[in-house]
Amino acid sequence: QVQLVESGGGLVQPGGSLRLSCVVAGSFSSGYAMGWYRQVPGKQRELVASITSGGGTNYPDSVKGRFTISRDNAKNTVYLQINSLKPEDTAVYYCNRVSPFNRAAWGQGTQVTVSL
């Protein structure tokens, strides 16, 4: 069973930065677009950044210019750099494949809390 292990979250003040990491077991991410998602209680999980196997990236307008996704295929790791954090970025952040047809079970995620 593929494991996705997210880390790097924490409590930060508005305007701060965090770098999230997602270690993917084996070759799960190889050749596939990967994404970072976030979820707040009572709301659906939303895709906030994606990266293709070739390195192409995409972001929704709500995070464009503040979020940067990257991947290190040699380390089977996907990163999310978050700058200029806002209180509305508070959520649990997860990584997984972008395609809904061959995702792994969701990991535990990493909590990001933006507050004074």
Secondary structure, DSSP 8 states (H G I E B T S, - for coil): ---EEEE--EEE-TT--EEEEEEE-TTTTTTS-EEEEEE-TTS--EEEEEE-TTS-EE--TTTTTTEEEEEEGGGTEEEEEE-S--GGG-EEEEEEES-TTS-------EEEEE--
